[in-house]
Each structure stands twice: as C-alpha cells, then as structure tokens.
C-alpha cells in the first residue's frame, strides 16, 4: 500500500479512498499534492482489486484552492524554485498543475466519485470536474475565483465546466468568482446530491458498492472512456465506430458469457476479465491533441 505526505490512501472491499490530508492548510493544493494525486491514480489503475475511487478531504475543507504561501509569486512558475518548475515542465512548457491532474483523472480506468466535505475553491473545485459523480455535504462551498485573483480558469475547466452545467452558468460563476453553496451547485447540475456531513461518505460508498458488486470492471472502464471521449466527438458516427469495436471485443469475452449466464441462472456474477490485461483497445482513431 503506498504512503503519501499530502494524502491518505486506503483500499477496502474494492473501494479506494483518496483523502486530501493537509487539514491545517484546509487541504490547499501544492506541487507535492499534485504529484501524489497523479501517483495515486496510477496506483488505482494498476490494482485490479480497486473497482471504484472516492476522493474526499480531511477536516473541514475539501480543498481551499492553491497554497498561497509563496505570496505574490505563487502563480509565477518562472520565479519559483526549480522543484516547482520541473514538476510542471512538459514538452518544454510550464504546464498548469491542476490541468496535469485533471487530464490524469480523465484517463482513469476506474470510476471516480467526489465526496466534497467542505470548501472547494479554485483547483479544489476544478479538480472535481474530471470526476464522474460528485456528491456534496450541505456544508460545502464552491468558488471559481480566478478572475478575483487576476487569473483565468485552469485545470481544463473551460472544457469540463460547460459540459457539466452549460455555458451560461459556467460564465456566470467564472465571471463573478463568487462563493456559492452546495444547494446552488446541486440546482445547476454540478453535484448529484447534497447530504448531511455524517451521511456524505456513506452515500458515496453506497454508489461505489452498487458498481463494485454488480458490474464487470472492464465494461466499466470501457464505458468511462466512451462517455468522456465522445463528449468532444464531431459526429455520432465516431461513437458508433467505437461502440461497435467494443461490442465486437466484449461480446466474445468471458465477462459477456458470465453476465448472460449469471442473469439466466439468477445468481450474482463473477466476472473473470481484468482491467490490467483484458481492456480492449478500440481507439485506433483516437489521438489526443499534442500540447503546443
């Protein structure tokens, strides 16, 4: 089991829980947390015992945004220490750390559920946009505060946020930079449901349990790729091509035989295929754009 400085990580009955763990800093996001969260998702992808991932925060915040301890130069990566610059360097460019994380979450092979237990501001909310199902405590507060800090939206949120809540709401939240409650996040479609604090993690685990106990892991991984990647498709034919390749591959696999047989025999399924070795590559036409 990996250990981290800024996170807690555990796996129980197929559910991995990643807990942002800098409670004395309201789980503020820094370079180390970025690196460790990416490493944690590498771990969940590689572990066939992990069926679902839940992300939450320790203490009274989910993540209060970027760690501002560097003061006015917090976002000037050219002026920061080499360790910060090198952690974000890709293809010769200083890349946005939140975006490196959300792109990694986007590629996750396991479903990701956010259990937002408190303040989620800046990267604290934009990191959740790449997660699949978002639940909130009624104490949660959200804010896309970038314009109030002289910045622009980050973590690829200009792509994720309008897909989730529409252009009008995305622009309002980002233009104003105001803090808004979980009830508004729910009304506008950012979160699935709002819960009392003590009920938040149990509700997230109930959804995770439904997935883990009843579905084929490879099918879930493939479904996640199809839904997210097709959000940017130019024509439904792209989805039809990908669907067809998937059905051709999965239809002759052990999981499909087990899924049908267990249904007919009225018993719980025992799917044999593993994400680590049996996930089909149906994406010969899929080339993520290069950074430039």
N, C-alpha and C positions, 0 to 999 in steps of 0.2 A: 504494500500500500504506500503510495507516495506521500511525502510530507512537504508542506509549504510554509513559507513565512507569513504570507498575507491571506491565506485561505485555510479553511478546514475542509477535508475531503474524506468521505466515507461511502461505503457501498453496503447496502443491506437488502437482501431479498430482491436483487436485480435493479434496485434504485440507487443511483449515485447522487449524493448531495454535495454540492459545492457551496460553501458558506464564505462570503467575503468577511474577512476577520481582522479588521483594524477598527474595532468599535470605539477606541479612544479618539480616533480621527473621523468618526462617522463613516468608516469604510471608504475613505477617499481613495481615488484611483491614482496609482503611480506606476512608474515603469516596471517595478517588481511585480505588482499585481497583474499588469498586462501580460508579462512573460509567464507568470504562474497560471493564469486562467487559460492561456493558449496551451500550456503543457497539460493542464487538467483535461481539456477536451481531447488532446492527443491520447491521454490515458483512457478516457471513456470510450473512444472509438476502438481502441486496441483490445479492450476487455470484453469478451463475448458474454461474460456474466452480467454486464451492465445493459439493461434494457431501456432505461429512461434516466434522464438527468434533471435534477431540480437545482435551481440556483436561488439562494436567498442571502440575507445579510445577518451578521451578528449584532446584537444590541438594538438600538432604537432607530437605526437607519439601514436602508438597503445600500445605497452609495450616494454620498453627498456631492458627487462630481469629482473633478480633478483635484489632486492635492496641490494647494496653492502655497505651500511653504517656501517655494522659490521666489515668491513675490512677483514683481512686475515682469520678470523674465520667465515665468512659468511656461508660457507657450512659445517662447523664442528658443527653439531647439538648437539653433546655431550657437546660442550663447550658453547653453547648458553644458554640464560635464560630459566627457566623452562617452561614459556608460549610457547616458540617456540618448545621445545622438546615435550611437551604434545599435542600440536596441530597436530603433525605428528605421534604420537605413535599409532600404530595399531598392535595387536597381539604380543605385547612385542617388536616391532621393530620400529626404527626411519624410517618412510617411506618418500619417496620423495614427497614433497608438490605438485609439478607440476603433478606428477602421480596421486595423490589423486584427483586433479581437472579433469584431462583428463578422468579418469575412471568414474567420476560422469557425465561428459558430454557424454561419451559413453552410459550411461544408460538413457539419456534424453528421455522423451516421446514425445517431440516436436522437429521439425526440427530446426537446429541451423545454422545461416548464419553469417559468419565473414565479417565485413567491415573494412578492415585493412587500416587505415588512415595515417600511418607513420611508423616509425621504429618499427620492430618486431624482437627482438633478443633474443636468449636463450629461456626461457619459454614464451616469447612474441610470438614466432612462434610455439613452440611445443604445446601450448595450443590450437592453431587453427587447428592442425591436426585432432583432435577429432570432429571438427565441420563439417557440411555436405557440405556446399557450401562456398567457400572462394573468396571474391572479394577484389581487392586492388586499392588504389589510386596510381596514377603514381608517387607520392612522397614516396611510401612505400619502405622500405629496409628490407631485411631479413638476418639473420645470425644464423647458428648452431655453435656457437662459443666455445663449451665446451672444445675441445682439446686445445684451446688457453688460457683456464683458468685452465688447469690441471684437468679437469673433464671428464666425459663421458656423452653421450646423456641421457636425463631424460624424465619424463612425458610420459613414454611408447612410446617415439618417435621411438625407434628401431623397434617397431611393426608398428606404424602408417605410418611413412615416406616411407619405401619401398613399402607399399601397394599403396601409392598415386603416387610416382614418379619413382619407380623401385629401385633396389639395387644399380646400378651403380651411379645414381645421388645422392641417399642418402649417399653413401660412400664418393663421391667427396665433397659434401657440408660439411659433418661432419669431414672428414679428414683435409680439408683445414681450416675450420672455417671462411671462408671469408664472407664478407658482399656482397650481390648481389641485383640487382634492381628488381622491380616488373616485368619488361619485361622478365627477365630470369625466375622468378617464374612462369610466365604465359607460357612461351615456354616449360618449363619442366613439366607442369601439376600440379603445386602446387596450383595455383589460376585459377579460372574460367575465369576472365576477369579483365581488368585494366581500370580505369576511371579517368577523371579529378577530382580533390578534391571535387568540389561542386556537382559532379554527383554521388559520391560514395554511400551515404546513399539513395538517391532516387532510384538508381539501385537495392540496396539490398531490399528496401521496395517494389519495383515492383515485385521481385521474391516472397517475402513474401505474397504480396497481391494475386498473382496468386494461391498460395497454400491455403491461408485462404478463398478465395472466392469460390473455386471450388471443394474442396476435403473433404472427410469425415475424421474428426480428428482421429477416432480410426483406420481407414485404414492407415493413415499416420504414426501413432505411431507404428503399427504392421510392416509396410514396413521398417521403420527405424531399428527396431530390426532385421528383416530378413536380410537386406543388410549388416549391420555391423557384426552381429554374424556369418553369413555364410562366411564372409571373411576368417575365420580360420577353416572352416569345412574340414574334412578329405575326404569327398566323396560327390558328388551331391545328394546322397540318403538322407543325413541329411537335405538338403534344401527341397527335395521333401516331406519328412515327415512333416517338419514344415509348408510348403506351404499348404499341404493337411489339416492339423489340422486347419489352419487359414481359408481356404476356407469353410470348414465344419461349422465353427463357424460363420463367417461373412455372409455366404450365406443365413442364416435364420434370420439374424438380421434386425432391422428396417432400418439401413443405406443402405443395399443392395436393399431392396424394394424401398426406396426413390430414390436411384441412378438410378435404371432402370426406374421407373415411371416418374421422372423428365426429363430424357432423351427422353422418348417416347412422353411426353407432351410438350417438347421443352420449359422448364422453368428452372429457377435457382433452384438448390437443396436446401433442408432444412433438413440436416441430424440430426436425433434425438439422436443418441447414444453419450455418453460422455466418454472421456478417463478415468476419475476418477473412473467410475463404470462399464464400458462395455468392457474394453480391455480384450480380451480372453488370458488365459494362455495356450500357445501352446508349452511350454518349459519344459515339464516334463523330458526331456532328457538333459536339459541344466543346467550344474553345473559349474559356473565359478571356475577356479582353486584357491585354497587357497594360501595365501602368506606364504612362508617358507624361 
